[in-house]
Amino acid sequence: MRKVAAVVAASIGALAVGVGAVQAQSYPKGPISIVVGYSAGGFADTVTRIIAERMSATLGQPVVVENQPGAASNVAALSVSRDKADGYTILATTTSVAINQTLYGSLEYSMDDLTPVAVPVAAPEVLAVHPEFPAQSLEEFLSYAGSNAVTYATAGVGSGSHIAAGYFLSELAGVKAIHVPFGGGAPAVGAVLGQQVGATAITIPAIAAQFQSGGLNCLAVASPQRTPIAPDCPTYSESGFDDFVAQSWVGFFVPAGTNPEIVATLNTTVNEVIADPAVAERLETLGNTIQTLDAAETADFVSGEVSSWRERATALDLRIE
């Protein structure tokens, strides 16, 4: 009987593997839904729609974008993590999914419940001031902050911009600055334009137009290289803070347990889409940097981001219960 049971078990296992392989080979054979964890018109939504449009043509199936905002994308992440692991439901979110693992005291999902597919774009954090602000370089800003009460606006408490700027100012530069949170990037930029706050810490896409028009000046950009959006703006590394990199990104994830071949298909598709010059230009014009990572590199990147943001949020003792 034991031999029979072993043979049956082996046969079932082989059958399951066979079915999985067939499913992967025939994928996709129906519409794909991308659930964006934020409202329409924002960073994640804009990038996702640009990519989804071309994904549909590449895969030969409709790719439908749905917005499911709430709790810094936790609502959408939980929903997708509990969905069927068949490649037909994809989560589109940002750096927040990595930050939330530390920021929130309790989550109903973890990164183990999601499989990274691709992180096609990254947008560096920047520190910017009004042209009439007394300090017009990072060195001047830090010196000024050493003897004056300086305020900086962000898109909200616990945002990547808040954590990156807070960590830089207090932990790396050793200066005190007062954080002024707003309910989004636009009002944060508006506050520094109106000179209601001293500076704003924000991602490039949210402020690109102001840099290009001269409405605001960039003090430093937290990317490995300078950004074409503000080519005269030095990196933090160039300003004496070696290797300080902080970027917001848009990432695609599927439920854990999704067939690796399906994950590879989606990863390859996204990379082919962003390699298209027309798509790349649309994304880069917004201030994004294109990232072409395979599935394994994507998983490593996301893991590194979870660790990096954990270090920063922990240093600032940030926690949302």
C-alpha positions as YAML, in Angstrom:
chain: A
units: angstrom
residues:
- id: 1
  name: MET
  ca: [0.00, 0.00, 0.00]
- id: 2
  name: ARG
  ca: [2.82, 2.38, 0.86]
- id: 3
  name: LYS
  ca: [4.34, 1.83, -2.58]
- id: 4
  name: VAL
  ca: [0.98, 2.50, -4.21]
- id: 5
  name: ALA
  ca: [0.51, 5.66, -2.15]
- id: 6
  name: ALA
  ca: [3.98, 6.86, -3.08]
- id: 7
  name: VAL
  ca: [3.30, 6.25, -6.76]
- id: 8
  name: VAL
  ca: [-0.03, 8.08, -6.55]
- id: 9
  name: ALA
  ca: [1.57, 11.02, -4.72]
- id: 10
  name: ALA
  ca: [4.35, 11.24, -7.28]
- id: 11
  name: SER
  ca: [1.84, 11.10, -10.11]
- id: 12
  name: ILE
  ca: [-0.24, 13.88, -8.58]
- id: 13
  name: GLY
  ca: [2.88, 15.99, -8.10]
- id: 14
  name: ALA
  ca: [3.95, 15.45, -11.69]
- id: 15
  name: LEU
  ca: [0.45, 16.27, -12.88]
- id: 16
  name: ALA
  ca: [0.46, 19.52, -10.89]
- id: 17
  name: VAL
  ca: [3.81, 20.51, -12.37]
- id: 18
  name: GLY
  ca: [2.54, 19.64, -15.82]
- id: 19
  name: VAL
  ca: [-0.62, 21.70, -15.38]
- id: 20
  name: GLY
  ca: [1.42, 24.63, -14.10]
- id: 21
  name: ALA
  ca: [3.72, 24.45, -17.11]
- id: 22
  name: VAL
  ca: [0.78, 24.35, -19.52]
- id: 23
  name: GLN
  ca: [-0.84, 27.34, -17.76]
- id: 24
  name: ALA
  ca: [2.41, 29.28, -18.01]
- id: 25
  name: GLN
  ca: [2.82, 28.45, -21.71]
- id: 26
  name: SER
  ca: [-0.73, 29.54, -22.54]
- id: 27
  name: TYR
  ca: [-0.54, 32.71, -20.42]
- id: 28
  name: PRO
  ca: [-2.19, 35.09, -20.83]
- id: 29
  name: LYS
  ca: [-5.49, 33.94, -22.26]
- id: 30
  name: GLY
  ca: [-7.71, 36.64, -20.79]
- id: 31
  name: PRO
  ca: [-7.78, 40.20, -19.42]
- id: 32
  name: ILE
  ca: [-5.19, 41.24, -16.82]
- id: 33
  name: SER
  ca: [-6.06, 43.64, -14.01]
- id: 34
  name: ILE
  ca: [-3.50, 46.02, -12.53]
- id: 35
  name: VAL
  ca: [-4.64, 47.36, -9.16]
- id: 36
  name: VAL
  ca: [-3.04, 50.72, -8.37]
- id: 37
  name: GLY
  ca: [-2.82, 51.49, -4.66]
- id: 38
  name: TYR
  ca: [-3.39, 55.20, -5.22]
- id: 39
  name: SER
  ca: [-5.88, 57.61, -6.78]
- id: 40
  name: ALA
  ca: [-5.95, 58.41, -10.48]
- id: 41
  name: GLY
  ca: [-3.50, 61.03, -11.71]
- id: 42
  name: GLY
  ca: [-0.75, 60.39, -9.18]
- id: 43
  name: PHE
  ca: [2.79, 59.08, -9.59]
- id: 44
  name: ALA
  ca: [1.96, 55.36, -9.51]
- id: 45
  name: ASP
  ca: [-1.19, 55.74, -11.59]
- id: 46
  name: THR
  ca: [0.45, 57.80, -14.33]
- id: 47
  name: VAL
  ca: [3.41, 55.45, -14.73]
- id: 48
  name: THR
  ca: [1.19, 52.37, -14.63]
- id: 49
  name: ARG
  ca: [-1.18, 53.62, -17.31]
- id: 50
  name: ILE
  ca: [1.69, 54.49, -19.67]
- id: 51
  name: ILE
  ca: [3.13, 50.99, -19.28]
- id: 52
  name: ALA
  ca: [-0.21, 49.12, -19.20]
- id: 53
  name: GLU
  ca: [-1.28, 50.60, -22.53]
- id: 54
  name: ARG
  ca: [1.71, 49.06, -24.29]
- id: 55
  name: MET
  ca: [1.58, 45.83, -22.24]
- id: 56
  name: SER
  ca: [-1.86, 45.17, -23.65]
- id: 57
  name: ALA
  ca: [-0.57, 45.36, -27.21]
- id: 58
  name: THR
  ca: [2.47, 43.21, -26.39]
- id: 59
  name: LEU
  ca: [0.56, 40.45, -24.59]
- id: 60
  name: GLY
  ca: [-2.43, 40.48, -26.92]
- id: 61
  name: GLN
  ca: [-4.91, 40.79, -24.05]
- id: 62
  name: PRO
  ca: [-6.62, 43.76, -22.37]
- id: 63
  name: VAL
  ca: [-4.66, 45.16, -19.43]
- id: 64
  name: VAL
  ca: [-7.12, 47.08, -17.27]
- id: 65
  name: VAL
  ca: [-5.98, 49.58, -14.63]
- id: 66
  name: GLU
  ca: [-8.08, 49.89, -11.49]
- id: 67
  name: ASN
  ca: [-7.52, 52.37, -8.66]
- id: 68
  name: GLN
  ca: [-7.89, 51.12, -5.12]
- id: 69
  name: PRO
  ca: [-6.44, 53.85, -2.90]
- id: 70
  name: GLY
  ca: [-6.22, 53.70, 0.87]
- id: 71
  name: ALA
  ca: [-3.75, 53.52, 3.78]
- id: 72
  name: ALA
  ca: [-0.63, 54.27, 1.74]
- id: 73
  name: SER
  ca: [-1.46, 51.45, -0.70]
- id: 74
  name: ASN
  ca: [-2.00, 48.88, 2.07]
- id: 75
  name: VAL
  ca: [-5.61, 48.35, 0.99]
- id: 76
  name: ALA
  ca: [-4.60, 47.38, -2.53]
- id: 77
  name: ALA
  ca: [-1.61, 45.33, -1.36]
- id: 78
  name: LEU
  ca: [-3.77, 43.28, 1.00]
- id: 79
  name: SER
  ca: [-6.40, 42.75, -1.70]
- id: 80
  name: VAL
  ca: [-3.90, 41.55, -4.31]
- id: 81
  name: SER
  ca: [-2.00, 39.38, -1.82]
- id: 82
  name: ARG
  ca: [-5.21, 37.44, -1.18]
- id: 83
  name: ASP
  ca: [-6.13, 37.12, -4.84]
- id: 84
  name: LYS
  ca: [-5.63, 34.06, -7.01]
- id: 85
  name: ALA
  ca: [-1.95, 33.50, -7.87]
- id: 86
  name: ASP
  ca: [-2.51, 33.10, -11.60]
- id: 87
  name: GLY
  ca: [-0.91, 36.23, -13.05]
- id: 88
  name: TYR
  ca: [-4.19, 37.95, -13.85]
- id: 89
  name: THR
  ca: [-4.12, 40.37, -10.90]
- id: 90
  name: ILE
  ca: [-1.12, 42.66, -10.47]
- id: 91
  name: LEU
  ca: [-0.43, 45.23, -7.76]
- id: 92
  name: ALA
  ca: [1.06, 48.56, -8.82]
- id: 93
  name: THR
  ca: [2.45, 50.46, -5.86]
- id: 94
  name: THR
  ca: [5.40, 52.58, -4.80]
- id: 95
  name: THR
  ca: [8.20, 52.65, -2.26]
- id: 96
  name: SER
  ca: [5.45, 52.73, 0.35]
- id: 97
  name: VAL
  ca: [5.07, 48.95, 0.18]
- id: 98
  name: ALA
  ca: [8.66, 48.65, 1.44]
- id: 99
  name: ILE
  ca: [8.29, 51.44, 3.99]
- id: 100
  name: ASN
  ca: [5.02, 50.09, 5.38]
- id: 101
  name: GLN
  ca: [6.68, 46.89, 6.55]
- id: 102
  name: THR
  ca: [8.34, 48.98, 9.29]
- id: 103
  name: LEU
  ca: [6.07, 52.00, 9.54]
- id: 104
  name: TYR
  ca: [2.89, 50.14, 10.47]
- id: 105
  name: GLY
  ca: [2.71, 48.33, 13.79]
- id: 106
  name: SER
  ca: [0.48, 45.65, 12.36]
- id: 107
  name: LEU
  ca: [-0.25, 44.69, 8.77]
- id: 108
  name: GLU
  ca: [-2.56, 41.98, 7.50]
- id: 109
  name: TYR
  ca: [-0.02, 41.07, 4.83]
- id: 110
  name: SER
  ca: [3.76, 40.94, 4.52]
- id: 111
  name: MET
  ca: [6.25, 41.02, 1.67]
- id: 112
  name: ASP
  ca: [6.20, 37.22, 1.80]
- id: 113
  name: ASP
  ca: [2.64, 37.40, 0.45]
- id: 114
  name: LEU
  ca: [3.75, 39.19, -2.71]
- id: 115
  name: THR
  ca: [6.19, 38.33, -5.48]
- id: 116
  name: PRO
  ca: [8.02, 41.24, -7.14]
- id: 117
  name: VAL
  ca: [7.61, 41.35, -10.92]
- id: 118
  name: ALA
  ca: [9.31, 44.56, -12.03]
- id: 119
  name: VAL
  ca: [10.36, 47.99, -10.78]
- id: 120
  name: PRO
  ca: [10.40, 49.87, -14.09]
- id: 121
  name: VAL
  ca: [11.02, 53.42, -12.88]
- id: 122
  name: ALA
  ca: [12.58, 55.28, -9.99]
- id: 123
  name: ALA
  ca: [12.22, 58.96, -9.15]
- id: 124
  name: PRO
  ca: [14.83, 60.55, -6.87]
- id: 125
  name: GLU
  ca: [14.03, 62.62, -3.83]
- id: 126
  name: VAL
  ca: [15.11, 66.26, -3.96]
- id: 127
  name: LEU
  ca: [15.43, 69.16, -1.55]
- id: 128
  name: ALA
  ca: [14.26, 72.46, -3.06]
- id: 129
  name: VAL
  ca: [13.82, 76.07, -1.99]
- id: 130
  name: HIS
  ca: [12.33, 79.29, -3.31]
- id: 131
  name: PRO
  ca: [14.78, 81.47, -5.30]
- id: 132
  name: GLU
  ca: [14.48, 84.12, -2.57]
- id: 133
  name: PHE
  ca: [15.33, 81.79, 0.30]
- id: 134
  name: PRO
  ca: [18.52, 82.89, 2.14]
- id: 135
  name: ALA
  ca: [20.36, 79.65, 1.28]
- id: 136
  name: GLN
  ca: [20.80, 78.54, -2.32]
- id: 137
  name: SER
  ca: [23.06, 75.52, -1.93]
- id: 138
  name: LEU
  ca: [22.93, 72.48, 0.33]
- id: 139
  name: GLU
  ca: [25.96, 73.70, 2.28]
- id: 140
  name: GLU
  ca: [24.34, 77.10, 2.81]
- id: 141
  name: PHE
  ca: [21.05, 75.48, 3.77]
- id: 142
  name: LEU
  ca: [22.63, 73.31, 6.45]
- id: 143
  name: SER
  ca: [24.60, 76.26, 7.79]
- id: 144
  name: TYR
  ca: [21.46, 78.39, 7.87]
- id: 145
  name: ALA
  ca: [19.52, 75.60, 9.60]
- id: 146
  name: GLY
  ca: [22.20, 75.47, 12.28]
- id: 147
  name: SER
  ca: [21.23, 78.90, 13.58]
- id: 148
  name: ASN
  ca: [17.68, 79.42, 12.31]
- id: 149
  name: ALA
  ca: [14.36, 77.62, 12.62]
- id: 150
  name: VAL
  ca: [13.91, 75.93, 9.24]
- id: 151
  name: THR
  ca: [10.76, 74.22, 8.04]
- id: 152
  name: TYR
  ca: [10.37, 71.71, 5.22]
- id: 153
  name: ALA
  ca: [7.19, 70.47, 3.57]
- id: 154
  name: THR
  ca: [6.49, 66.92, 2.40]
- id: 155
  name: ALA
  ca: [3.57, 64.94, 1.01]
- id: 156
  name: GLY
  ca: [2.79, 63.55, 4.46]
- id: 157
  name: VAL
  ca: [3.99, 61.78, 7.60]
- id: 158
  name: GLY
  ca: [5.66, 58.48, 6.76]
- id: 159
  name: SER
  ca: [6.04, 59.28, 3.06]
- id: 160
  name: GLY
  ca: [9.33, 58.41, 1.42]
- id: 161
  name: SER
  ca: [10.10, 62.12, 1.15]
- id: 162
  name: HIS
  ca: [9.50, 62.65, 4.86]
- id: 163
  name: ILE
  ca: [11.64, 59.71, 5.92]
- id: 164
  name: ALA
  ca: [14.45, 60.47, 3.47]
- id: 165
  name: ALA
  ca: [14.65, 64.16, 4.37]
- id: 166
  name: GLY
  ca: [14.19, 63.56, 8.09]
- id: 167
  name: TYR
  ca: [16.91, 60.91, 8.11]
- id: 168
  name: PHE
  ca: [19.29, 63.07, 6.10]
- id: 169
  name: LEU
  ca: [18.80, 66.22, 8.17]
- id: 170
  name: SER
  ca: [18.85, 64.70, 11.64]
- id: 171
  name: GLU
  ca: [21.04, 61.62, 11.24]
- id: 172
  name: LEU
  ca: [23.51, 62.55, 8.49]
- id: 173
  name: ALA
  ca: [23.70, 66.35, 8.60]
- id: 174
  name: GLY
  ca: [22.97, 66.72, 12.31]
- id: 175
  name: VAL
  ca: [20.66, 69.73, 12.01]
- id: 176
  name: LYS
  ca: [17.20, 70.38, 13.35]
- id: 177
  name: ALA
  ca: [14.39, 71.18, 10.94]
- id: 178
  name: ILE
  ca: [10.65, 71.29, 11.47]
- id: 179
  name: HIS
  ca: [8.62, 68.89, 9.35]
- id: 180
  name: VAL
  ca: [5.39, 70.31, 7.90]
- id: 181
  name: PRO
  ca: [3.31, 67.48, 6.40]
- id: 182
  name: PHE
  ca: [0.72, 68.08, 3.69]
- id: 183
  name: GLY
  ca: [-1.86, 65.83, 2.11]
- id: 184
  name: GLY
  ca: [0.06, 65.32, -1.11]
- id: 185
  name: GLY
  ca: [2.90, 66.59, -3.24]
- id: 186
  name: ALA
  ca: [1.03, 69.48, -4.87]
- id: 187
  name: PRO
  ca: [0.20, 71.36, -1.65]
- id: 188
  name: ALA
  ca: [3.74, 70.77, -0.38]
- id: 189
  name: VAL
  ca: [5.17, 72.37, -3.51]
- id: 190
  name: GLY
  ca: [2.59, 75.16, -3.26]
- id: 191
  name: ALA
  ca: [3.70, 75.94, 0.29]
- id: 192
  name: VAL
  ca: [7.31, 76.56, -0.70]
- id: 193
  name: LEU
  ca: [6.22, 78.51, -3.79]
- id: 194
  name: GLY
  ca: [4.22, 80.75, -1.48]
- id: 195
  name: GLN
  ca: [7.19, 80.93, 0.91]
- id: 196
  name: GLN
  ca: [5.10, 79.57, 3.74]
- id: 197
  name: VAL
  ca: [7.83, 77.01, 4.45]
- id: 198
  name: GLY
  ca: [11.56, 77.15, 3.91]
- id: 199
  name: ALA
  ca: [11.98, 74.11, 1.72]
- id: 200
  name: THR
  ca: [10.26, 71.08, 0.32]
- id: 201
  name: ALA
  ca: [11.48, 67.50, 0.19]
- id: 202
  name: ILE
  ca: [9.76, 65.72, -2.64]
- id: 203
  name: THR
  ca: [10.26, 63.47, -5.68]
- id: 204
  name: ILE
  ca: [11.36, 64.89, -9.02]
- id: 205
  name: PRO
  ca: [8.07, 64.25, -10.93]
- id: 206
  name: ALA
  ca: [6.13, 66.38, -8.45]
- id: 207
  name: ILE
  ca: [8.42, 69.36, -8.89]
- id: 208
  name: ALA
  ca: [9.90, 69.02, -12.38]
- id: 209
  name: ALA
  ca: [7.79, 71.83, -13.85]
- id: 210
  name: GLN
  ca: [8.98, 74.25, -11.18]
- id: 211
  name: PHE
  ca: [12.62, 73.42, -11.80]
- id: 212
  name: GLN
  ca: [12.20, 73.86, -15.53]
- id: 213
  name: SER
  ca: [10.42, 77.22, -15.13]
- id: 214
  name: GLY
  ca: [12.80, 78.54, -12.48]
- id: 215
  name: GLY
  ca: [10.05, 78.74, -9.89]
- id: 216
  name: LEU
  ca: [12.09, 76.70, -7.41]
- id: 217
  name: ASN
  ca: [15.76, 75.87, -7.04]
- id: 218
  name: CYS
  ca: [17.13, 72.39, -6.38]
- id: 219
  name: LEU
  ca: [19.69, 72.06, -3.57]
- id: 220
  name: ALA
  ca: [20.44, 68.34, -3.89]
- id: 221
  name: VAL
  ca: [19.11, 65.23, -5.58]
- id: 222
  name: ALA
  ca: [19.25, 61.82, -3.87]
- id: 223
  name: SER
  ca: [20.18, 59.76, -6.93]
- id: 224
  name: PRO
  ca: [23.42, 58.11, -8.03]
- id: 225
  name: GLN
  ca: [23.78, 60.60, -10.90]
- id: 226
  name: ARG
  ca: [22.42, 64.05, -11.63]
- id: 227
  name: THR
  ca: [18.96, 64.25, -13.14]
- id: 228
  name: PRO
  ca: [18.32, 65.69, -16.64]
- id: 229
  name: ILE
  ca: [15.34, 67.52, -15.16]
- id: 230
  name: ALA
  ca: [17.71, 69.70, -13.08]
- id: 231
  name: PRO
  ca: [21.19, 69.09, -14.54]
- id: 232
  name: ASP
  ca: [22.83, 71.83, -12.45]
- id: 233
  name: CYS
  ca: [21.60, 70.28, -9.20]
- id: 234
  name: PRO
  ca: [24.34, 68.26, -7.46]
- id: 235
  name: THR
  ca: [23.75, 64.86, -5.93]
- id: 236
  name: TYR
  ca: [24.03, 64.43, -2.18]
- id: 237
  name: SER
  ca: [27.22, 62.46, -2.81]
- id: 238
  name: GLU
  ca: [28.71, 65.39, -4.72]
- id: 239
  name: SER
  ca: [27.76, 67.59, -1.78]
- id: 240
  name: GLY
  ca: [29.78, 65.51, 0.67]
- id: 241
  name: PHE
  ca: [27.23, 62.91, 1.77]
- id: 242
  name: ASP
  ca: [28.57, 59.79, 0.12]
- id: 243
  name: ASP
  ca: [26.15, 57.24, -1.23]
- id: 244
  name: PHE
  ca: [22.98, 58.88, 0.14]
- id: 245
  name: VAL
  ca: [20.41, 57.62, -2.34]
- id: 246
  name: ALA
  ca: [16.67, 57.81, -1.76]
- id: 247
  name: GLN
  ca: [14.25, 57.24, -4.59]
- id: 248
  name: SER
  ca: [10.56, 56.64, -4.91]
- id: 249
  name: TRP
  ca: [9.73, 53.92, -7.39]
- id: 250
  name: VAL
  ca: [6.79, 52.21, -9.01]
- id: 251
  name: GLY
  ca: [6.77, 48.46, -8.66]
- id: 252
  name: PHE
  ca: [4.57, 45.65, -9.94]
- id: 253
  name: PHE
  ca: [3.80, 42.63, -7.74]
- id: 254
  name: VAL
  ca: [1.69, 39.48, -7.98]
- id: 255
  name: PRO
  ca: [0.39, 37.18, -5.24]
- id: 256
  name: ALA
  ca: [3.00, 34.83, -3.78]
- id: 257
  name: GLY
  ca: [2.85, 31.40, -5.36]
- id: 258
  name: THR
  ca: [2.42, 32.70, -8.90]
- id: 259
  name: ASN
  ca: [4.14, 30.42, -11.41]
- id: 260
  name: PRO
  ca: [7.75, 31.66, -11.90]
- id: 261
  name: GLU
  ca: [7.34, 31.36, -15.67]
- id: 262
  name: ILE
  ca: [4.38, 33.74, -15.53]
- id: 263
  name: VAL
  ca: [6.40, 36.13, -13.37]
- id: 264
  name: ALA
  ca: [9.22, 35.94, -15.93]
- id: 265
  name: THR
  ca: [6.77, 36.61, -18.78]
- id: 266
  name: LEU
  ca: [5.41, 39.70, -17.05]
- id: 267
  name: ASN
  ca: [8.90, 40.91, -16.17]
- id: 268
  name: THR
  ca: [10.08, 40.50, -19.76]
- id: 269
  name: THR
  ca: [6.99, 42.25, -21.06]
- id: 270
  name: VAL
  ca: [7.43, 45.28, -18.78]
- id: 271
  name: ASN
  ca: [11.11, 45.54, -19.70]
- id: 272
  name: GLU
  ca: [10.29, 45.37, -23.42]
- id: 273
  name: VAL
  ca: [7.70, 48.12, -22.98]
- id: 274
  name: ILE
  ca: [10.02, 50.53, -21.18]
- id: 275
  name: ALA
  ca: [12.76, 49.83, -23.72]
- id: 276
  name: ASP
  ca: [10.54, 51.32, -26.42]
- id: 277
  name: PRO
  ca: [11.97, 54.82, -27.11]
- id: 278
  name: ALA
  ca: [8.54, 56.44, -27.21]
- id: 279
  name: VAL
  ca: [7.52, 54.97, -23.85]
- id: 280
  name: ALA
  ca: [10.90, 55.72, -22.29]
- id: 281
  name: GLU
  ca: [10.68, 59.34, -23.40]
- id: 282
  name: ARG
  ca: [7.22, 59.76, -21.86]
- id: 283
  name: LEU
  ca: [8.42, 58.34, -18.57]
- id: 284
  name: GLU
  ca: [11.72, 60.24, -18.47]
- id: 285
  name: THR
  ca: [10.06, 63.54, -19.37]
- id: 286
  name: LEU
  ca: [8.16, 63.23, -16.10]
- id: 287
  name: GLY
  ca: [11.45, 62.97, -14.20]
- id: 288
  name: ASN
  ca: [11.66, 59.19, -13.90]
- id: 289
  name: THR
  ca: [14.74, 57.04, -14.37]
- id: 290
  name: ILE
  ca: [14.20, 53.82, -16.33]
- id: 291
  name: GLN
  ca: [15.16, 50.60, -14.52]
- id: 292
  name: THR
  ca: [15.54, 47.36, -16.45]
- id: 293
  name: LEU
  ca: [15.86, 44.52, -13.93]
- id: 294
  name: ASP
  ca: [15.14, 40.83, -14.46]
- id: 295
  name: ALA
  ca: [12.91, 38.96, -12.02]
- id: 296
  name: ALA
  ca: [15.75, 37.93, -9.71]
- id: 297
  name: GLU
  ca: [17.28, 41.42, -9.72]
- id: 298
  name: THR
  ca: [13.87, 42.89, -8.98]
- id: 299
  name: ALA
  ca: [13.44, 40.63, -5.95]
- id: 300
  name: ASP
  ca: [16.90, 41.63, -4.67]
- id: 301
  name: PHE
  ca: [16.16, 45.31, -5.25]
- id: 302
  name: VAL
  ca: [12.90, 45.19, -3.30]
- id: 303
  name: SER
  ca: [14.54, 43.28, -0.44]
- id: 304
  name: GLY
  ca: [17.25, 45.91, -0.25]
- id: 305
  name: GLU
  ca: [14.68, 48.69, -0.23]
- id: 306
  name: VAL
  ca: [12.78, 47.11, 2.67]
- id: 307
  name: SER
  ca: [16.01, 47.01, 4.68]
- id: 308
  name: SER
  ca: [17.09, 50.53, 3.73]
- id: 309
  name: TRP
  ca: [13.78, 52.17, 4.60]
- id: 310
  name: ARG
  ca: [13.58, 50.13, 7.81]
- id: 311
  name: GLU
  ca: [16.89, 51.63, 8.91]
- id: 312
  name: ARG
  ca: [15.72, 55.16, 8.19]
- id: 313
  name: ALA
  ca: [12.25, 54.86, 9.72]
- id: 314
  name: THR
  ca: [13.67, 53.18, 12.82]
- id: 315
  name: ALA
  ca: [16.26, 55.93, 13.27]
- id: 316
  name: LEU
  ca: [13.45, 58.49, 13.23]
- id: 317
  name: ASP
  ca: [11.34, 56.32, 15.58]
- id: 318
  name: LEU
  ca: [8.41, 56.51, 13.18]
- id: 319
  name: ARG
  ca: [5.50, 54.17, 13.81]
- id: 320
  name: ILE
  ca: [1.82, 54.11, 12.84]
- id: 321
  name: GLU
  ca: [-0.35, 51.85, 14.99]
...
